[in-house]
Amino acid sequence: MMIADKDLLSMQYARILAENAREAQKKLSSFSQESLDGIVERVAETMEGHAAELATLSFEETDYGRQEDKLVEILFVCREVRRALRGMRCVGALKTDAKGNVLEVGVPRGVIAALCPSTSPVSTTIYKSLLAIKSGNAIVFSLHPRATRCMARTLDLIIAAAESAGLPEGCVSYLELSTKSGTTELMRHPATSLVLLTGVSGMVAAAEASGKPLICGGTGNGPAFIERSADVRQAVRDIVFSKTFDCGIAPSAEQCVVVDACIAEQTRRAFEEEGACFLGERETHALAEVLFHHDGRRRRDMLGIDAVSLARRAGFDVPAGTKLLIAERKYVSDADVYNRELLAPVLPWYVEDDWMHACEKCIELLLFDRTGHTLVIHSRDAEVIRQFALKKPVARLLVNTPAALGGMGATTELFPALTLGSGLAGHGMTSDNVSPMNLVYIRRVGYGVRSVDELFHDIKGRSDAAPAAHSDQVAEDRLDTLRQLLQEAIRAISDTEQK
C-alpha cells in the first residue's frame, strides 16, 4: 500500500511541477538574451564556489569514482561551459540581412524534463540548468534514487542563485519524491515539451514512449584503435589516463582497444609500463563473473572502483599501483560480457592484421548494442583517419586525444558538454555534444520576392519553351493547378477564421 501511495504522490507532484513550469516559462519567454546571460553567470559563479562541497557530497552518497575527479567535472562545467555560452545567441533575433530584416528567430521549446546519471549527478545537473536558462526554457529534474541528496542540494543552490538574479519561480525545479511512475508522468505530461536524458538507461524506453522529442546521452561502448603510424607511447598514456579518470565511469571513455598487429607487442609493453595489467584466462573469467549478475544486470557495487580493489573483489591480486585491467579477446559475441559497456578501469584488447580489419572490428563493436557514440583513432596517417571518419556508424570520431576528455570537449574543439548525443546509432534526436541550440527551434522568415502574377508569367514563359505540340496545354494545366491550390488555401484560411 505504501508503494502505491508513494507512486501516486510522485505522479501528482510531477503534474504540479510541470504545470507550474509551463506558467513560469511563459514569463521567461519575454526575457532578452542579455537578461538570460546574466542569470547564467550568477548561477555558474555560485556553483563554482560550492564545487568542493558538492564533489564531496556526490562521492560520499554514490560511492562512484574519485572525489578529485568529481571536482574536475564540476569546475569544467562552471568554467568551460560557462565560457562557451558567453556571446552565444539562442533566443530572439539570430540572423538578419543587410537591411535589418530578421531571417531567423530562436524560440525556446518550453518545459524540459531532465534525468541525470548517478555517476556524475552534480556536474550534469549544473550543466543542464545552465543550458536551459541560457535558452529560455524551464526545466524540471527527476532526482536519481542513488543521488537524491547531492542533486537536491545542487538544485537548491541553483534555484536560489537564479531567482536572486531574476529567474521566475518555477523555471528550475525538481521532483523531490522520485519514482519511476512519477518520472514517467513528468515526461508524458502535456506541459512537457522535451525530454533531456543522460545515463539513465532504465528510463530510455519510457522516455521514447512519452511521445516527446528525446535528447539522449547514450552509453559509450566506444573502441580506441591504435594504428601502426601512431605515436604508441602517447596513445597509451592518453588511453590509460582516460580510462582511469573517475575510475572509468565517464561514458565517452574508451571501452575497448583495437591494436594493429605489427605494433601489438610494442603497445603491450607500453601499457604495462603505464600501469596496466594483462589478465590470464582465469582472472578474465573471474572478473567477468563479478561485473554482471547471471541474468545480465550490471553489478552496481562494481562500478567506479579502482583496478586493485576490483581485482581483489574478483578473487585475485594484481601488483600494487595497477591502474588498468586488460582482458584479451578475439570475437564480438552476445555471450561475452566484455562486449558491453564497462564502467570500470577495464579494457578488452583486440589485435587485427591491418587498419581495414580493425575498421570492421570497430564497426562490429559499435553496433553491438547500437549505442556507441564515440570512437577514437590514434594515427598519423591522414587517409586512414579519413576512411574511419567516412565509414564509422558513430556520433563523434576523436583523433589522438583521451576519449573521456576529448568527447566532452575539454581537449578538442567540440562544444563542452556532459550530454553526448548518440542519435546516429542509438537513441534520441541528435548526435551533437548537446548545447543550448538543441533546446530551441529556429523560426525562419521568408520575405516575398515576387508577386503571384510574376510567378504565373515566369511559369508560362518556361512553358512556351516546351515542344510546340504540348507547350500551350502544359502551361494551361500548370496554371489551372496553381489556381486550384490557391483557391483551396484561401478557403481553408477563411474556414479557420470563421471557426
Secondary structure, DSSP 8 states (H G I E B T S, - for coil): -HHHHHHHHHHHHHHHHHHHHHHHHHHHTT--HHHHHHHHHHHHHHHHHTHHHHHHHHHHHH--S-HHHHHHHHHIIIIIIHHHHTT---SEEEEE-TT--EEEEEEE--EEEEE--SSSHHHHHHHHHHHHHHTT-EEEEE--TTSHHHHHHHHHHHHHHHHHTT--TTSEEEESS--HHHHHHHHHSTTEEEEEEES-GGGHHHHHHTTS-EEEE----EEEEE-TTS-HHHHHHHHHHHHHGGGGT-TTSEEEEEEEGGGHHHHHHHHHHTTEEE--HHHHHHHHHHHB-TTS-B-GGGTT--HHHHHHHTT----TT--EEEEE-----TT-GGGS---SSEEEEEEESSHHHHHHHHHHHHTTTT---EEEEE-S-HHHHHHHHHH---SEEEESS-HHHHHTTSSSSS---S-BB-TTTSSSS--SB--GGGGEEEEE-----S-HHHHHHHHHHHHHTS-HHHHHHHHHHHHHHHHHHHHHHHHHHHHHHH-
